Amino acid sequence: MESFATYFKKHGLMLWLVNLLGSVAGSTAVFFVGFIIFVLTFMTGIATLMAFDFSSINIWSTNILEEIFANLQKASIGIIGILVLLLIFVGFSLIVGSFQVAGQYVSAAEIFQSNRARITTYFTKGFKYTPKMCLLTILISLFYLPLLGSVGFVIYLFLPIEDPSHIFLLIIIGIVAFLLSVLLGLAILHAPFILIAENMGIFKSIILSFRLFSQNFGQVFITCLLIWGVSFCYVIGGIIFYVIGGIIFYVPFLFTFDTSGILITITSLGSNSLQWLYSLVGLPFMVAMIGLIVAYRYYKYLRPQLFPQEMTKNEYNDPIFKFK
């Protein structure tokens, strides 16, 4: 395989572009669906409030809870409708997020499988793997439930906290829970990419990811550190842009006297626009870098652990990276 820098120089710009288009498409879809659901929720909420008879409630009555419950029963259809609309929005957001993750890894995998990155691949194969990626995301979330449930139960046992030693124990429990969640995250780190790169099922992808975690923990941990490093750089860049925006737009306002409030509105819009521009450009770049890092390290260091018989045949050493 060639160096990471070589792949980045060849395909980095295109990988950023496809993730940018995917991010814009996903954000636009979430915005429009969210707006529609907001309007429907707002209208349902008004209808629910109209069905709720406040005049029949006597705040001085001893049966106030029963009166409130009786009114809630009348407005139960509206409340259920609002909850259903919120669940629809959450489900749609999950589907869009799964599509973007699938597109991210499909595009990264194509670089090492076909030495190219195409916009059509992001959308066509991204849509193809969206259902499986969505189910994988839900299943991974379920893995955390026993851990969160155990921590919540332990905290409940210590309530109310009166002994200072209990606070120390809760801190220890919190640290242990955090470390366990990190280890679980490392164990399933490569499951989404394996699902796409190897075209495998959900459970098989998770099993292979756990196998990488147990057999080659060091390389998996390095991949995680690199992902954290890229994410940290993105956050630092956002802070720098925020500071720059403050210097450019807000500092001049301190030396002017604008009683109308027009200048502060302009400066606020300018600063927010700078932050939005950074997110528009920087977030897809971060996503592209993470996808490229995961794909590169998987094919170079981790895949030989899963399929050693194929590596002996040079399946990924000669045909994919050399062209006549």
Secondary structure, 3 states (H helix, E strand, C coil): CCCHHHHHHHHHHHHHHHHHHHHHHHHHHHHHHHHHHHHHHHHHHHHHHHHCCHHHCCCCCCCHHHHHHHHHHHCHHHHHHHHHHHHHHHHHHHHHHHHHHHHHHHHHHHHHHHCCCCHHHHHHHHHHHHHHHHHHHHHHHHHHHHHHHHHHHHHHHHCCCCCHHHHHHHHHHHHHHHHHHHHHHHHCCCHHHHHHHCCCCHHHHHHHHHHHHHHCHHHHHHHHHHHHHHHHHHHHHHHHHHHHHHHHHHHHHHCCCCCCCHHHHHHHHHHHHHHHHHHHHHHHHHHHHHHHHHHHHHHHHHHHHHCHHHHCCCCCCCCCCCCC
